[in-house]
């Protein structure tokens, strides 16, 4: 199995953790924007090649990994909703980050202010849904921890006062597979 992506991508991190949790042999191939544009039809990471199978989204990769390991993928609708909430917030935060790095802010693009509001309200909603005592035992919680870890690493937001998210990150950082995949 070859997983293409970046060690800083929260989507790639989720796939790496799932592969490691299931003791699956894989090779991480560092891929930048230019390479992913050439190799992936969606021009994004992660994408994975396993023999003649190519998967081009983290959700399909996770489904493949979980099912190949005899585990269900998203058997619970509440966990699936948490997974999609975290994915929406990730997409939003990454876009705001990339556009901000290009020198644009909410003054030039008012829509960015709306997107930041989505991140803020989404973090509040996520905090209400997370049970930190469960750690990263589900893909919804794991996706949430990968997103929050990325946001803290990139200094995109803080989780001060969001006690459940703080508890989730404490539990996640205590997990050896999650800790081993932390961005450098």
N, C-alpha and C positions, 0 to 999 in steps of 0.2 A: 504494500500500500504506500502510495506517495501522497502526502498532504502538502499542498502548495499554499503558502501564506507568509504572514509576518508574525514575529513573536509579540508584537505590540497589539495586534488585532484581537479584540474581545471575541469575535466570532471564531477565529482560529484557535484561541485559547480554549474555548468551550469544546471544540472538536478534539484538541490535544488531551484535555482532561478525560473526556469520554473514552478515547482510545487507550489511555494509560490505565484508567479504572478497570478496563476489561482486558488488560495485558495483551493488547494487540500490537503486533510488530508494524511499525510504520516509519517512514522517513519524512521528516519535515524539510521541505525545500523552500528556502527563503525566496520570496517572490515580491518584486516591487510593482508599482503602478504600470510601468511599461510592459513588463513581462505578463502581468495578469491581463492586460488589454489584448495581448497577442494570443494567450493560451486559453482564456476563459471567454465563452460567448457573452457573459454578463460583465466582463472587464472588472471583476472584483475577486477578492479572496474571502474565504478559502474555496478551493476546489480540490477534488481528490480523484486519483486514478488508482483503481484496483483491477489489474488485468485489463479486460476490455470494457470495464465499467468506468464511466466518468461522471462524477456528481459535481454540480456547480453551485451548490448553496449549502450553508452550514446546517440547515434543518434537514435536508435530505441526507447529508453525511451522518448526522446524529441518528436519524432513523435507521440508516444502514448499519451503523456500529451497534446500536442497541439491539436491533433484531438479529444481527449476526451473532450476538452474544446471548441470544435467547431471552432478552428482556423486552418488555413493552416500551414503546415510545409514546409518551403523552396519553396514558390510559385515563387520566383524570382531567376533566374540563377546566377545573380551577387552576391546575398547574399549567395547562396549555394557555390559559388566559394570562397568567403571570409571565410565561415564556414570550407570548406575543407583545405584552406590555414592555418587557425588557428589550425586545428586538426593535420595537418602534422607537423607544427612547435612545437606543444605540444608534440607529440610523440617523435620527434627528441630531444627536450630539456630535456624531462624526461629521455630518454635513456642516454644522455650525463651526466646528473646529477647522475643517478644511477651508471653508470660505473665509473664516477669520484669519487663517494663515496667509491667505491671498491678499489680505489687507482691507477686507470689507467688514463692516459692522452694521448694527441696526440703524445707524444714521444714514448709511448709503442704501441699505436694503432692509426696509421696515419688517419684512417677513421674518428676518432673523430674530427680531424681538419676540415675535409670536412663537417661534421655534424654541427660544429659551424659556418662555412661559410654559410650553408643553413639557420641557424637561423638568422644570421646577414642580409643576402639578403632578407629573408622572412619578417623580421621586416620592412625593407625599402619598400617592395612591399605593405605590409599591411598599412603602413603609407600613401601611395599614394591612397589607396582604401577607407580608412575610412573617413566618414564625421562626425566629432565630434558633430555637432549640432543635429544629429539624436540620440545621446546617444546609449543606448542598446535596441533600439526598434525592432531590428531584431535578429534572432538567430545567424547570421554571426557576427554581432557586439558584441553580448553577449558572443559568444565563444571566440572572440578576446580579450575581456576584461577579461574573466576568465583566459585565457592563460597569458596575460600580468600581471595580478594580481599575478598569481603563480610565474612567472619569477622574478618579483620584490620582492616578499616575500622570495623566495629562493636565491635571489641575483645572478641570472643566467645571467642577462643582464640589461642594462639601456636603457631608452627611451629618454634621453637627446638629444635635437635637432630633435626629431620626434614629431613635433607639433601636428599633428592629433591624434597620439596615446596618447599624454599627455592630449589632450582635451577629448578624449574618456574616459580616466581613471578618469578625473575630473567629467564628467557626470555620469559615472558608480558609482563612490564612493558617489555621491549625491543621488543615487537611494536607497531607504530603503531596498529593498529585496537583492540587491547586497551587500550593507554594512553589512546586517545581516548575510551573509554567508562568510564573510572574514575569512581566516585562522587565528587562534590564535597564 
